[in-house]
Amino acid sequence: MTQSQNGQPLLRLQGVGKNFGPVHALTDINLDIPAGKVTALVGDNGAGKSTLIKTISGIWQPDHGDLFWQGQAVHLHSPRAATELGISTVYQDLALCDNLDIVQNMFLGREVLRHRQLDEINMELSAKGTLADLSVVTVRSIRQPVGSLSGGQRQAVAVAKAVMQNAKLLILDEPTAALGVTQTKVVLDLIGQLASREIAVIVISHNLNDVMAVADRVAVLHLGRLAAAGPISEFDRQVMVDLMTTGTSMREPGHSGGDGGASEQEPATAAAEEQTEGGRVSGN
């Protein structure tokens, strides 16, 4: 099942645009995010990836267009509103406290109380159960400080924390950056576990090998516009590189240029125009 119960994608962006003064960071973005699928968001530096995920996460509000959650229009005025809806974002810094243990990190700000005291037993059981459900088996003890964990283990704790908040859409910002081969595999396996639980996943990555290994769908941004979007089977590494760097690709039918607001419903339609006006906001 990749659609919500009413037949709509979990999240739909329709004509979304974001400006910072005269600078157009995002222009006419149309994108569907289905439940239970991994959507890779790729693009060169300055393509608008960070702006897009911050718009979805409620940090910034779009200046144009609409967001639909399970077919209903929503207005995300804050990160808390996005979290309450079921959208969680794990940024590169992971937002973990090195001096606290795994359980304390997973319940930070949401501590369970019993008789006005911390319910350590139930929090520990909940944390252990969530990690087990996600097949995270490399952690020696859930009471060890997060600062003693490897990069992949830290990523797993951050993801498990989001899952415990009943996330329906999880956004991962460069989850395998600076990880070795073994830890990268741990994280990619974890992403697969999330999708198998019908959680929608957006992965922002510059590593196209990881994208090809884990993604069900790909969305390519170029200078704030959606260059192409569609199933991973309609892309290869070279086509993605072409789209990331020029906004178009002639290597495959259906990947040549078009309107900058190409819809997600047109499979892998390349849609970025050559930019002749003002610059774009720099950022991932």
C-alpha positions in Angstrom: 0.0 0.0 0.0 1.6 3.3 -1.1 -1.5 5.6 -0.9 -3.5 6.8 2.0 -7.0 5.3 2.6 -8.7 7.9 0.4 -6.4 7.0 -2.5 -4.2 10.1 -2.1 -0.5 10.1 -1.5 0.5 10.7 2.1 1.9 14.1 1.2 1.4 16.2 -1.9 3.1 19.4 -2.8 1.3 21.4 -5.4 2.8 24.5 -7.0 5.0 25.2 -3.9 7.3 28.2 -4.1 9.5 30.0 -1.6 11.1 33.4 -2.1 13.6 35.2 0.0 13.2 38.8 -1.1 14.0 38.8 -4.9 15.6 35.3 -4.7 13.5 32.4 -5.8 14.6 29.4 -3.7 11.8 27.1 -4.9 9.6 27.6 -8.0 6.4 25.6 -8.7 7.3 22.3 -7.0 4.8 19.5 -7.7 5.7 16.3 -5.9 3.9 13.3 -4.3 5.3 11.4 -1.4 3.6 8.0 -1.0 3.4 6.0 2.2 5.7 3.0 2.6 8.1 4.3 -0.1 11.6 5.8 0.0 11.8 9.0 -2.0 15.4 10.2 -2.7 15.7 14.0 -3.0 18.9 14.8 -5.0 20.4 17.9 -6.4 23.6 19.9 -6.5 24.5 22.4 -3.7 22.1 25.4 -4.0 19.4 23.3 -5.7 16.9 24.0 -3.0 16.9 20.7 -1.1 17.3 22.3 2.4 14.6 24.9 1.6 12.2 22.2 0.5 12.6 20.0 3.5 12.4 23.0 5.9 9.1 23.9 4.2 7.8 20.4 4.7 9.0 20.4 8.3 7.2 23.7 9.1 10.3 25.8 9.7 9.4 28.0 6.7 6.0 28.5 5.2 5.6 28.5 1.4 4.9 31.8 -0.4 3.0 30.0 -3.1 1.2 26.7 -3.5 -0.3 24.2 -1.2 0.5 21.1 0.9 -1.9 18.3 1.2 -1.7 15.6 3.9 -3.7 12.5 3.1 -5.7 14.5 0.7 -6.5 17.4 3.1 -5.0 20.9 2.7 -2.7 21.7 5.6 -0.8 24.8 6.8 2.3 24.0 8.8 3.0 27.1 10.8 5.7 25.6 13.0 7.9 22.4 13.4 5.6 21.4 16.3 2.6 21.5 13.9 4.5 19.2 11.5 5.5 16.9 14.3 1.9 16.6 15.5 0.8 15.8 12.0 3.4 13.0 11.8 6.3 14.6 10.1 9.7 14.2 11.7 13.1 15.3 10.4 16.5 14.0 11.3 19.2 16.5 10.3 22.8 15.8 9.9 23.7 16.9 13.5 21.1 14.4 14.7 20.2 16.6 17.7 21.4 14.1 20.3 23.0 14.7 23.7 26.3 12.9 23.9 26.3 12.9 27.7 22.9 11.2 28.0 22.3 7.5 27.4 20.1 6.1 24.6 16.9 5.9 26.7 17.3 9.5 27.9 17.9 10.7 24.4 14.9 8.9 23.0 12.6 10.3 25.6 14.2 13.7 25.9 11.4 16.3 26.4 8.8 13.5 26.4 9.7 11.7 29.7 7.2 9.2 31.0 6.2 9.9 34.6 4.7 7.6 37.2 3.7 8.9 40.6 5.5 12.2 39.7 8.8 10.3 39.2 10.5 9.1 36.0 9.1 5.8 34.9 12.6 4.4 34.0 11.4 0.8 33.6 8.7 1.5 31.0 10.9 4.0 29.1 13.7 1.5 28.9 11.3 -1.3 27.7 9.8 1.1 25.1 13.2 2.1 23.8 14.5 -1.4 23.7 11.3 -2.6 21.8 11.5 0.2 19.2 15.2 -0.6 18.5 14.4 -4.3 18.2 11.5 -3.6 15.8 13.9 -1.6 13.6 16.4 -4.5 13.7 19.0 -2.4 15.5 21.1 -5.1 17.1 24.6 -3.6 17.2 24.0 -1.5 20.4 25.7 -3.0 23.4 23.5 -1.5 26.0 20.6 1.1 25.8 22.1 2.7 28.9 25.4 3.5 27.3 26.1 7.2 26.6 25.3 8.3 23.0 28.7 9.8 22.8 30.2 6.3 22.8 28.2 5.1 19.8 29.4 4.9 16.2 28.0 7.1 13.5 25.6 4.5 12.3 24.4 3.7 15.8 23.8 7.3 16.5 21.8 7.6 13.3 19.7 4.6 14.4 19.0 6.2 17.8 17.9 9.4 16.1 15.6 7.5 13.7 14.2 5.3 16.5 13.4 8.5 18.5 11.4 9.8 15.5 9.6 6.5 15.2 8.6 6.6 18.8 6.9 9.9 18.1 4.6 8.1 15.7 6.2 9.6 12.6 4.3 8.8 9.3 6.8 10.7 7.2 10.5 10.7 8.2 13.0 13.1 6.5 16.6 12.0 6.6 19.2 14.7 5.7 22.4 13.1 4.4 22.0 10.0 6.7 25.2 8.3 5.4 27.5 11.3 5.2 30.9 10.6 6.8 30.0 6.9 7.5 32.2 4.0 6.6 31.0 1.0 4.5 29.7 -1.1 7.4 27.9 1.8 9.1 26.4 2.9 5.8 24.9 -0.6 5.4 23.4 -0.3 8.9 21.7 2.9 8.0 20.5 1.8 4.6 19.0 -1.4 6.2 17.3 0.8 8.7 15.7 2.9 6.0 14.4 -0.3 4.4 12.9 -1.3 7.8 11.1 2.1 8.0 9.5 1.6 4.5 8.4 -1.9 5.5 6.4 -0.3 8.4 4.5 1.8 5.9 6.5 4.9 6.9 7.2 7.3 4.1 10.9 8.3 3.9 12.5 11.2 2.2 16.3 10.8 1.9 18.4 13.7 1.0 21.7 12.4 -0.4 24.6 13.3 -2.6 25.7 9.6 -2.7 24.0 8.2 -5.8 25.2 4.7 -5.0 23.1 4.9 -1.8 20.2 6.4 -3.7 20.2 3.5 -6.2 20.4 1.0 -3.3 17.6 2.2 -1.2 15.2 4.5 -3.1 11.9 3.5 -4.7 11.4 7.0 -6.2 13.7 9.9 -7.1 13.1 13.6 -7.3 15.8 15.8 -8.8 16.1 19.5 -8.0 17.9 22.0 -10.2 18.2 25.7 -9.2 15.0 25.5 -7.2 12.9 23.7 -9.8 11.8 20.1 -10.0 13.9 18.7 -12.9 12.4 15.2 -12.8 10.5 12.9 -10.5 9.5 9.2 -10.9 10.3 5.6 -10.0 13.9 4.7 -9.6 13.7 2.3 -12.5 13.4 5.2 -14.8 16.8 6.7 -13.8 20.4 5.7 -13.8 23.4 7.5 -12.2 24.4 9.3 -15.4 20.8 10.6 -16.0 20.6 11.9 -12.4 24.0 13.6 -12.8 22.8 15.3 -16.0 19.6 16.5 -14.3 21.4 17.7 -11.2 24.0 19.7 -13.2 22.0 21.0 -16.2 18.3 20.4 -15.3 17.8 18.1 -18.4 19.1 14.9 -19.9 18.9 13.6 -23.4 20.1 10.1 -22.4 16.7 8.6 -21.9 13.3 9.3 -23.5 11.1 11.5 -21.3 14.1 13.2 -19.6 14.4 16.1 -22.0 13.4 19.6 -21.0 9.9 21.1 -20.4 8.0 23.3 -18.0 9.8 24.0 -14.7 6.7 23.0 -12.8 6.5 19.4 -14.0 4.1 17.3 -12.1 5.0 14.2 -10.2 2.3 12.3 -12.1 4.3 12.6 -15.3 6.9 9.7 -14.9 10.5 11.0 -14.7 9.7 14.1 -16.7 12.6 16.5 -16.8 11.3 19.9 -16.3 13.9 22.5 -15.4 14.4 25.5 -17.6 17.8 27.1 -18.1 17.9 29.9 -15.6 18.4 33.4 -17.1 17.3 35.6 -14.2 18.3 36.1 -10.5 20.2 33.7 -8.5 19.0 31.0 -6.1 19.4 30.6 -2.4 22.6 28.6 -1.7 22.1 25.5 0.4 21.6 21.8 0.1 
